[in-house]
Amino acid sequence: MNVVGVFHVLQSSAQLLRVAGSAGAIVNTASMAGVSGAPNMPAYSASKAAVIGMTKSAAKDLAPFGIRVNAISPAFIGPGDMWDNQVAQQAAVKSQYFADTDTEVAAQMIGSVPLRRYGSLEEVASAARFLLSDDASYITGVNLEISGGAA
């Protein structure tokens, strides 16, 4: 889903923009897991790395049509079910990277972020809005990391 789904939406969106003869912008959703390779998540990390590569390639292919293609890569985003699920799953793995309780894992994850907090859904949406706006008219093929400074 993370790769094939993005591919099909990207392909359909680009086709609609080309047929309409209009410039436009597309923003794909990747993840910091695809940038840095998240522990205990090899398939997810690989799929999100593929989205970043697809974005960069499509940006080159669609630039002659005035279509910009970028990606956003959120890191830890919360609060909510997604955050809670990620913390619980990392605690359940019992790996060398995280403790085995949700409370300790959450603290470790936040501790790995230079801003010492998780991001919000609004911060992710704001980044996507920027990339879709005319303010980003000279930006294409970029993966914007929304990570609080985490690498």
C-alpha positions as CSV (number, residue, x, y, z in Angstrom):
1,M,0.0,0.0,0.0
2,N,2.7,2.5,0.9
3,V,4.4,2.2,-2.4
4,V,1.8,1.0,-4.9
5,G,-0.9,3.2,-3.5
6,V,1.2,6.3,-3.7
7,F,2.3,5.3,-7.2
8,H,-1.2,5.1,-8.5
9,V,-2.4,8.3,-6.8
10,L,0.7,10.1,-8.1
11,Q,0.2,8.7,-11.6
12,S,-3.5,9.6,-11.7
13,S,-3.0,13.1,-10.3
14,A,-0.2,13.8,-12.8
15,Q,-2.4,12.6,-15.6
16,L,-5.3,14.8,-14.6
17,L,-3.0,17.9,-14.3
18,R,-1.4,17.1,-17.7
19,V,-4.8,16.6,-19.4
20,A,-6.1,19.9,-17.9
21,G,-2.9,21.6,-19.2
22,S,-2.3,23.2,-15.9
23,A,0.7,23.4,-13.6
24,G,0.2,22.0,-10.2
25,A,1.8,20.4,-7.1
26,I,1.7,17.0,-5.6
27,V,2.8,16.1,-2.1
28,N,3.5,12.5,-1.2
29,T,3.6,11.2,2.4
30,A,6.8,9.5,3.3
31,S,8.2,9.2,6.8
32,M,11.4,9.7,8.7
33,A,11.5,5.9,8.9
34,G,12.3,6.0,5.2
35,V,15.1,8.6,5.7
36,S,16.9,7.0,8.7
37,G,15.7,3.4,8.8
38,A,13.6,3.0,11.9
39,P,14.5,0.1,14.3
40,N,12.2,-2.9,14.3
41,M,10.4,-1.6,11.1
42,P,12.3,-2.7,8.0
43,A,9.4,-3.2,5.7
44,Y,7.8,0.2,6.6
45,S,11.2,1.9,6.4
46,A,11.8,0.4,3.0
47,S,8.4,1.4,1.7
48,K,8.7,5.0,2.8
49,A,12.3,5.2,1.3
50,A,10.7,4.1,-2.0
51,V,8.2,6.9,-1.7
52,I,11.1,9.4,-1.4
53,G,12.8,7.9,-4.4
54,M,9.6,7.9,-6.4
55,T,9.0,11.6,-5.5
56,K,12.5,12.6,-6.7
57,S,12.1,10.7,-9.9
58,A,8.6,12.0,-10.7
59,A,9.7,15.5,-9.9
60,K,12.2,15.3,-12.8
61,D,9.7,13.7,-15.2
62,L,6.9,16.1,-14.5
63,A,8.9,19.4,-14.2
64,P,8.6,20.0,-18.0
65,F,4.8,20.1,-17.5
66,G,5.0,22.6,-14.6
67,I,4.0,20.0,-12.1
68,R,6.0,20.0,-8.9
69,V,6.3,16.8,-6.8
70,N,7.6,16.8,-3.2
71,A,7.2,14.6,-0.2
72,I,6.8,15.2,3.5
73,S,8.5,12.9,6.1
74,P,6.9,13.2,9.5
75,A,8.7,11.7,12.5
76,F,6.9,11.2,15.8
77,I,3.4,12.7,15.6
78,G,1.0,12.8,18.5
79,P,-0.9,12.5,20.7
80,G,-3.3,9.9,19.5
81,D,-3.8,6.3,18.5
82,M,-0.9,6.3,16.0
83,W,1.6,7.5,18.7
84,D,0.2,5.1,21.3
85,N,0.3,2.2,18.8
86,Q,3.9,2.9,17.8
87,V,5.0,3.2,21.4
88,A,3.3,0.0,22.4
89,Q,4.7,-1.9,19.4
90,Q,8.2,-0.8,20.1
91,A,7.8,-1.8,23.8
92,A,6.5,-5.2,22.8
93,V,9.5,-6.0,20.6
94,K,11.9,-6.0,23.5
95,S,14.8,-4.9,21.3
96,Q,18.1,-3.3,22.1
97,Y,16.8,0.0,20.9
98,F,13.9,0.6,23.4
99,A,12.8,-0.4,26.9
100,D,9.9,-2.8,27.4
101,T,7.3,-0.5,28.9
102,D,5.2,2.1,27.1
103,T,6.2,4.9,29.5
104,E,9.9,4.3,29.1
105,V,9.7,3.9,25.3
106,A,7.7,7.1,25.0
107,A,10.4,8.9,27.0
108,Q,13.2,7.4,24.9
109,M,11.5,8.4,21.6
110,I,10.9,12.0,22.8
111,G,14.4,12.1,24.1
112,S,15.8,11.3,20.7
113,V,14.2,14.5,19.3
114,P,16.2,17.7,19.7
115,L,13.1,19.7,20.3
116,R,12.1,17.2,23.0
117,R,8.5,16.7,21.8
118,Y,6.4,15.1,19.2
119,G,4.9,17.0,16.3
120,S,1.3,17.8,15.8
121,L,-1.0,16.9,12.9
122,E,-1.4,20.6,12.3
123,E,2.4,21.0,11.9
124,V,2.3,18.2,9.2
125,A,-0.6,19.8,7.5
126,S,1.1,23.2,7.5
127,A,4.1,21.7,5.8
128,A,2.0,20.1,3.1
129,R,0.0,23.3,2.6
130,F,3.3,25.2,2.1
131,L,4.5,22.7,-0.5
132,L,1.2,22.9,-2.4
133,S,1.2,26.7,-2.3
134,D,2.7,29.3,-4.7
135,D,5.2,30.1,-1.9
136,A,6.9,26.9,-2.9
137,S,6.8,27.5,-6.6
138,Y,10.5,26.8,-7.1
139,I,10.6,23.7,-4.9
140,T,10.4,20.3,-6.5
141,G,11.9,16.9,-5.8
142,V,12.3,17.7,-2.1
143,N,11.6,15.5,0.9
144,L,10.7,17.9,3.8
145,E,11.6,16.3,7.1
146,I,9.1,17.2,9.8
147,S,11.1,15.8,12.6
148,G,11.9,18.3,15.4
149,G,15.5,18.0,14.4
150,A,15.7,14.2,14.7
151,A,17.8,12.5,12.0
